Amino acid sequence: QVQLVESGGGLAQPGGSLRLSCQASGGFFSISVMGWYRQAPGKQREMVATISGGGLTNYGDSAKGRFIISRDNAKNTVYLQMNSLKPEDTAVYYCNKGTFWGLGTLVSVSS
């Protein structure tokens, strides 16, 4: 059974950085597309970034130029480096693998 556990969320100041991690268990991690999504209060969940097993990346408009998704297949872990954070980045960030979702980690950006 696939389990996804996010970590690394917290409070950041505008312009700051945070690094999220998602530890995955089960289910052929190295060949799976992994993704980060986020959901802000009152808004729909949106794609932040995805990465294929071979390292091909795709970013949502809000993440382009500021966030970097990466993965370590030896550790079954996917990362999201978030730079130049803005208050509008405040959301719960979820790790995704196919039909499986983590419980999310809260990122708050505020001065």
N, CA, C and O of each residue as an XYZ file, in Angstrom:
444
protein
N       0.843     -1.187      0.000
C       0.000      0.000      0.000
C       0.879      1.238      0.000
O       1.885      1.292      0.708
N       0.504      2.224     -0.786
C       1.283      3.441     -0.891
C       0.963      4.385      0.255
O      -0.202      4.633      0.568
N       1.999      4.901      0.869
C       1.842      5.948      1.876
C       2.763      7.102      1.533
O       3.911      6.893      1.141
N       2.266      8.305      1.679
C       3.022      9.513      1.389
C       2.996     10.402      2.622
O       1.927     10.741      3.131
N       4.176     10.776      3.099
C       4.270     11.581      4.314
C       5.056     12.846      4.011
O       6.248     12.797      3.710
N       4.372     13.975      4.095
C       5.012     15.258      3.837
C       5.623     15.835      5.111
O       5.166     15.565      6.222
N       6.661     16.631      4.919
C       7.266     17.360      6.030
C       7.924     18.622      5.480
O       8.117     18.768      4.273
N       8.260     19.521      6.389
C       9.004     20.713      6.006
C       8.188     21.988      5.934
O       8.741     23.060      5.689
N       6.893     21.895      6.140
C       6.077     23.098      6.125
C       6.329     23.939      7.368
O       7.033     23.527      8.290
N       5.742     25.114      7.367
C       5.899     25.997      8.513
C       5.668     27.436      8.106
O       5.079     27.730      7.066
N       6.151     28.322      8.961
C       5.986     29.749      8.737
C       7.241     30.319      8.089
O       8.358     30.053      8.532
N       7.044     31.095      7.051
C       8.157     31.759      6.380
C       7.793     33.209      6.127
O       6.618     33.559      6.012
N       8.803     34.037      6.042
C       8.589     35.438      5.702
C       8.555     35.618      4.197
O       9.159     34.834      3.465
N       7.863     36.631      3.730
C       7.920     36.919      2.292
C       9.361     37.063      1.824
O      10.179     37.721      2.466
N       9.650     36.440      0.702
C      11.012     36.430      0.194
C      11.863     35.294      0.711
O      12.976     35.078      0.232
N      11.347     34.570      1.683
C      12.098     33.473      2.271
C      11.963     32.187      1.496
O      11.380     32.146      0.412
N      12.518     31.128      2.079
C      12.532     29.817      1.431
C      12.100     28.729      2.406
O      12.264     28.847      3.620
N      11.555     27.691      1.846
C      11.244     26.463      2.581
C      11.498     25.289      1.657
O      11.403     25.408      0.436
N      11.822     24.158      2.254
C      12.004     22.930      1.484
C      11.070     21.868      2.027
O      11.166     21.475      3.190
N      10.175     21.410      1.189
C       9.258     20.342      1.554
C       9.826     19.004      1.110
O      10.510     18.899      0.092
N       9.523     17.992      1.899
C       9.920     16.623      1.563
C       8.688     15.736      1.599
O       7.748     15.982      2.354
N       8.708     14.710      0.778
C       7.644     13.710      0.776
C       8.292     12.343      0.726
O       8.920     11.969     -0.265
N       8.132     11.613      1.794
C       8.656     10.250      1.890
C       7.570      9.292      1.430
O       6.465      9.293      1.973
N       7.879      8.478      0.435
C       6.910      7.535     -0.106
C       7.280      6.111      0.265
O       8.458      5.761      0.335
N       6.272      5.299      0.499
C       6.501      3.883      0.735
C       5.572      3.097     -0.170
O       4.433      3.495     -0.412
N       6.076      1.970     -0.669
C       5.275      1.095     -1.513
C       5.198      1.577     -2.939
O       5.317      2.772     -3.206
N       4.993      0.630     -3.879
C       4.542      0.975     -5.198
C       5.488      1.580     -6.201
O       5.135      2.578     -6.828
N       6.677      1.030     -6.389
C       7.492      1.374     -7.563
C       7.758      2.860     -7.666
O       7.449      3.474     -8.688
N       8.317      3.440     -6.643
C       8.547      4.882     -6.583
C       9.380      5.362     -7.758
O       9.068      6.388     -8.362
N      10.440      4.627     -8.087
C      11.423      5.144     -9.045
C      10.856      5.338    -10.443
O      11.424      6.097    -11.228
N       9.768      4.685    -10.774
C       9.188      4.826    -12.111
C       7.894      5.625    -12.094
O       7.209      5.732    -13.111
N       7.570      6.172    -10.960
C       6.292      6.859    -10.803
C       6.442      8.371    -10.951
O       7.431      8.967    -10.524
N       5.432      8.962    -11.567
C       5.351     10.424    -11.565
C       4.929     10.871    -10.173
O       3.945     10.377     -9.622
N       5.674     11.798     -9.619
C       5.356     12.358     -8.311
C       4.999     13.820     -8.482
O       5.504     14.493     -9.381
N       4.128     14.307     -7.615
C       3.720     15.692     -7.761
C       3.486     16.375     -6.432
O       3.231     15.742     -5.408
N       3.582     17.684     -6.488
C       3.191     18.539     -5.374
C       1.997     19.379     -5.832
O       2.009     19.974     -6.910
N       0.982     19.408     -4.993
C      -0.206     20.210     -5.234
C      -0.439     21.071     -3.995
O       0.119     20.798     -2.932
N      -1.247     22.089     -4.129
C      -1.553     22.908     -2.968
C      -3.008     23.362     -3.013
O      -3.632     23.456     -4.069
N      -3.511     23.637     -1.825
C      -4.880     24.127     -1.718
C      -4.924     25.230     -0.669
O      -4.656     25.008      0.511
N      -5.268     26.409     -1.132
C      -5.420     27.549     -0.234
C      -6.862     27.607      0.249
O      -7.754     27.066     -0.406
N      -7.104     28.254      1.383
C      -8.465     28.353      1.906
C      -9.422     28.943      0.874
O      -9.164     29.999      0.297
N     -10.527     28.243      0.657
C     -11.540     28.742     -0.267
C     -11.220     28.571     -1.730
O     -11.965     29.046     -2.588
N     -10.110     27.890     -2.036
C      -9.724     27.707     -3.432
C      -9.614     26.233     -3.764
O      -9.536     25.377     -2.882
N      -9.610     25.958     -5.060
C      -9.446     24.580     -5.513
C      -7.986     24.153     -5.412
O      -7.073     24.978     -5.447
N      -7.794     22.863     -5.288
C      -6.438     22.318     -5.287
C      -5.813     22.553     -6.667
O      -6.463     22.361     -7.695
N      -4.556     22.968     -6.672
C      -3.883     23.233     -7.939
C      -2.527     22.544     -7.983
O      -1.895     22.310     -6.954
N      -2.099     22.226     -9.198
C      -0.808     21.588     -9.378
C       0.301     22.623     -9.202
O       0.254     23.717     -9.765
N       1.290     22.247     -8.410
C       2.458     23.097     -8.231
C       3.594     22.621     -9.133
O       4.175     23.403     -9.885
N       3.901     21.327     -9.046
C       4.984     20.773     -9.850
C       4.883     19.268     -9.884
O       4.408     18.646     -8.934
N       5.330     18.680    -10.978
C       5.415     17.235    -11.093
C       6.780     16.848    -11.636
O       7.462     17.639    -12.287
N       7.160     15.601    -11.349
C       8.437     15.102    -11.830
C       8.279     13.631    -12.183
O       7.726     12.853    -11.406
N       8.766     13.255    -13.355
C       8.676     11.873    -13.794
C       9.778     11.051    -13.146
O      10.674     11.587    -12.494
N       9.694      9.749    -13.337
C      10.727      8.874    -12.805
C      12.101      9.193    -13.368
O      13.118      8.994    -12.704
N      12.122      9.688    -14.592
C      13.389     10.037    -15.230
C      13.834     11.455    -14.991
O      14.882     11.874    -15.483
N      13.044     12.205    -14.237
C      13.450     13.558    -13.862
C      12.880     14.682    -14.692
O      13.276     15.836    -14.527
N      11.950     14.364    -15.589
C      11.318     15.438    -16.362
C      10.352     16.202    -15.463
O       9.546     15.599    -14.754
N      10.433     17.511    -15.495
C       9.648     18.327    -14.584
C       8.613     19.182    -15.316
O       8.766     19.528    -16.488
N       7.569     19.500    -14.581
C       6.516     20.375    -15.092
C       6.060     21.241    -13.939
O       5.883     20.758    -12.821
N       5.867     22.531    -14.211
C       5.516     23.455    -13.151
C       4.233     24.211    -13.467
O       3.964     24.565    -14.615
N       3.453     24.447    -12.429
C       2.335     25.340    -12.563
C       2.825     26.768    -12.694
O       3.961     27.080    -12.335
N       1.969     27.629    -13.207
C       2.381     29.014    -13.445
C       2.866     29.697    -12.170
O       3.782     30.519    -12.210
N       2.258     29.359    -11.054
C       2.614     30.023     -9.799
C       4.001     29.632     -9.300
O       4.598     30.341     -8.490
N       4.506     28.507     -9.783
C       5.783     27.987     -9.299
C       6.959     28.276    -10.227
O       8.115     28.210     -9.808
N       6.672     28.588    -11.460
C       7.742     28.751    -12.445
C       8.719     29.847    -12.028
O       8.322     30.964    -11.695
N       9.999     29.504    -12.056
C      11.042     30.463    -11.727
C      11.319     30.625    -10.249
O      12.284     31.293     -9.878
N      10.498     30.029     -9.386
C      10.686     30.173     -7.938
C      10.843     28.841     -7.231
O      11.601     28.742     -6.266
N      10.148     27.827     -7.688
C      10.159     26.520     -7.017
C      10.914     25.509     -7.866
O      10.953     25.605     -9.093
N      11.509     24.543     -7.188
C      12.217     23.469     -7.878
C      11.800     22.135     -7.272
O      11.912     21.923     -6.064
N      11.322     21.249     -8.124
C      10.984     19.898     -7.677
C      12.141     18.974     -8.029
O      12.756     19.093     -9.089
N      12.421     18.055     -7.120
C      13.491     17.087     -7.365
C      13.134     15.787     -6.653
O      12.189     15.730     -5.866
N      13.893     14.766     -6.941
C      13.599     13.475     -6.304
C      14.896     12.722     -6.078
O      15.888     12.904     -6.783
N      14.848     11.872     -5.070
C      15.951     10.962     -4.771
C      15.351      9.569     -4.749
O      14.743      9.162     -3.759
N      15.523      8.845     -5.836
C      14.889      7.531     -5.936
C      15.477      6.528     -4.939
O      14.800      5.580     -4.542
N      16.701      6.730     -4.547
C      17.304      5.825     -3.557
C      16.664      5.990     -2.182
O      16.683      5.075     -1.359
N      16.100      7.169     -1.952
C      15.467      7.445     -0.657
C      13.941      7.471     -0.750
O      13.258      7.759      0.232
N      13.410      7.168     -1.944
C      11.949      7.223     -2.139
C      11.376      8.557     -1.681
O      10.332      8.604     -1.031
N      12.052      9.616     -2.016
C      11.672     10.937     -1.533
C      11.628     11.943     -2.675
O      12.476     11.937     -3.568
N      10.627     12.798     -2.625
C      10.523     13.899     -3.565
C      10.539     15.201     -2.760
O       9.988     15.280     -1.662
N      11.176     16.202     -3.327
C      11.366     17.468     -2.638
C      10.732     18.614     -3.412
O      10.545     18.537     -4.626
N      10.409     19.669     -2.693
C       9.989     20.910     -3.330
C      10.734     22.054     -2.646
O      10.445     22.404     -1.502
N      11.686     22.622     -3.358
C      12.404     23.788     -2.854
C      11.625     25.017     -3.276
O      11.426     25.267     -4.465
N      11.192     25.772     -2.296
C      10.383     26.958     -2.563
C      11.171     28.201     -2.182
O      11.544     28.381     -1.023
N      11.418     29.047     -3.157
C      12.165     30.277     -2.951
C      11.294     31.486     -3.248
O      10.233     31.370     -3.862
N      11.751     32.634     -2.810
C      11.031     33.892     -3.061
C       9.553     33.757     -2.716
O       8.677     34.128     -3.497
N       9.303     33.228     -1.550
C       7.923     32.957     -1.140
C       7.114     34.236     -1.029
O       7.617     35.298     -0.662
N       5.832     34.089     -1.363
C       4.890     35.207     -1.327
C       3.726     34.834     -0.408
O       3.465     33.651     -0.193
N       3.035     35.820      0.127
C       1.868     35.499      0.966
C       0.851     34.615      0.237
O       0.186     33.787      0.860
N       0.734     34.789     -1.052
C      -0.219     33.969     -1.810
C       0.222     32.519     -1.977
O      -0.526     31.708     -2.522
N       1.410     32.187     -1.522
C       1.852     30.787     -1.507
C       1.313     30.053     -0.277
O       1.480     28.840     -0.152
N       0.676     30.779      0.614
C       0.103     30.160      1.805
C      -0.955     29.142      1.402
O      -1.917     29.469      0.707
N      -0.766     27.897      1.850
C      -1.662     26.807      1.466
C      -1.230     25.542      2.174
O      -0.155     25.479      2.772
N      -2.077     24.542      2.097
C      -1.657     23.193      2.471
C      -1.079     22.548      1.217
O      -1.712     22.537      0.162
N       0.113     22.019      1.344
C       0.811     21.399      0.226
C       0.721     19.882      0.349
O       1.030     19.309      1.393
N       0.293     19.249     -0.731
C       0.076     17.810     -0.741
C       1.019     17.126     -1.726
O       1.292     17.630     -2.815
N       1.495     15.985     -1.313
C       2.281     15.111     -2.180
C       1.336     14.141     -2.869
O       0.377     13.652     -2.272
N       1.626     13.871     -4.135
C       0.753     12.995     -4.918
C       1.540     11.954     -5.675
O       2.621     12.215     -6.203
N       0.968     10.767     -5.714
C       1.485      9.671     -6.553
C       0.281      8.927     -7.097
O      -0.333      8.117     -6.403
N      -0.043      9.208     -8.329
C      -1.197      8.559     -8.955
C      -2.478      8.933     -8.238
O      -2.851     10.105     -8.187
N      -3.153      7.935     -7.684
C      -4.400      8.170     -6.970
C      -4.189      8.343     -5.468
O      -5.153      8.441     -4.708
N      -2.947      8.380     -5.050
C      -2.630      8.474     -3.631
C      -2.181      9.878     -3.257
O      -1.471     10.549     -4.006
N      -2.619     10.301     -2.071
C      -2.297     11.634     -1.563
C      -1.777     11.528     -0.134
O      -2.204     10.675      0.645
N      -0.843     12.421      0.186
C      -0.464     12.559      1.581
C      -1.490     13.390      2.323
O      -2.470     13.860      1.744
N      -1.252     13.564      3.610
C      -2.173     14.342      4.445
C      -1.944     15.839      4.329
O      -2.794     16.637      4.724
N      -0.796     16.216      3.788
C      -0.519     17.625      3.573
C       0.337     18.237      4.658
O       0.385     17.753      5.789
N       1.015     19.317      4.287
C       1.795     20.100      5.238
C       1.495     21.578      4.984
O       1.471     22.035      3.842
N       1.270     22.304      6.062
C       0.846     23.693      5.943
C       2.047     24.617      5.752
O       3.028     24.548      6.493
N       1.949     25.464      4.763
C       2.940     26.513      4.530
C       2.235     27.854      4.698
O       1.238     28.140      4.035
N       2.772     28.661      5.592
C       2.226     30.001      5.820
C       3.311     31.021      5.535
O       4.423     30.917      6.051
N       2.988     32.001      4.718
C       3.956     33.046      4.373
C       3.388     34.377      4.855
O       2.374     34.865      4.357
N       4.067     34.934      5.824
C       3.567     36.160      6.437
C       4.696     36.886      7.129
O       5.642     36.268      7.618
N       4.591     38.210      7.168
C       5.579     38.990      7.892
C       5.094     39.253      9.312
O       5.792     39.901     10.092
